Amino acid sequence: MMDLQVVVACVIGFFYACIAFFGMLWRFIRRPLAFTKELFYRKKRNVPPACLNDPSLGSHGFIHLEEVRLHYVISGPEGAPLMLFLHGFPEFWYSWRYQIREFNKDYRVVAIDMRGYADSDKPKGVKNYTVEKLISDIRQIVPALGYEHCVLVSHDWGGALAWNFASYHPEMVSKLIVMNCPHGAAFQKFIRKSWKQFKMSWYMFFFQMPFLPELMFSINDYNAMKMIFTGSKGGVKSDSTNQDDIEAYKYAASRQGGMTGPINYYRAALRFPRIFGAMPKIEKPVLLIWGKPDMALSTELAELSRQYCNNIKIEYVENSSHWVQMDKPDEVNQLMRNFLK
């Protein structure tokens, strides 16, 4: 059954890959010299942008786990409760900059680069990005930082991991905050019956292809990052992302293997799927913040996630996007504060 699922995903992915290839071919026919330049142009980025070393965001460090070394940024008073941030795709720790500055007065705030991202290790092979391995990383991080539990804050792929982690390791989570990511079981059920969500999830199938997804992200000096984080084609809608921020995302993506690791999350998700049937209900308090409209996820998924929690509060943020923590940072921070009280 799983082999059939992989075959179907690859067939659909091949269809989208053909669309992408012929789109590139058409651009080459129309503007051969300009497109050739876009295809191969990459700015050298040997030094991180100044915004990544902003002292108001904290200090940098590395945690050595069983399989990987993860980069993190830490700030806030020692001994304060731990607030651990898990980013989404195609982000890294810097996407939490507005929340770090807000909560590092009251919490020991730690934002990590998950495995495969930015300055963290990028093990080769799709099998190294299964949900089981990613959850194991989180399980090791909390005690490595000197804590028994944390307030877990997450977005997108980080949210997918956070739902799992809170279910299987509830003793390590005091409260759970998820942004624009449904519970995995809700997503699995919904995408099977929703043609709309199936179409919105086209990129998951496209990412099953080798090489081409990474190439598409890197064209024209990683212009995809600008499109995602400055409002075009469903990206960040507010003016909370400036040119320095875009340069930070391009810097992270341009590291060696900088896009293969993140895309491998999607490859592993379809090739080694997590079975959610017997997944324990989440007992700890949950806050689900959902920015609307979301280019990748149907709003219905937020409400469908309720059945997998015994204590959940759902807050919708209007005139936002999938990137709600950057689109509406003040509103998101206030919702978090109200929940944490």
Secondary structure, DSSP 8 states (H G I E B T S, - for coil): -HHHHHHHHHHHHHHHHHHHHHHHHHHHHHSHHHHHHHHH------S--GGGG-GGG-EEEEEE-SS-EEEEEEES-TTS-EEEEE--TT--GGGGHHHHHHHTTTSEEEEE--TTSTTS---SSGGGG-HHHHHHHHHHHHHHTT-S-EEEEEETHHHHHHHHHHHH-GGGEEEEEEES---HHHHHHHHHH-HHHHHHTHHHHHTTSSSHHHHHHHHHHHHHHHHHHSSGGG---SS---HHHHHHHHHHHTSTTTTHHHHHHHHHHHHS----TT---B-S-EEEEEESS-SSS-THHHHHGGGGBSSEEEEEETT--S-HHHHSHHHHHHHHHHHH-
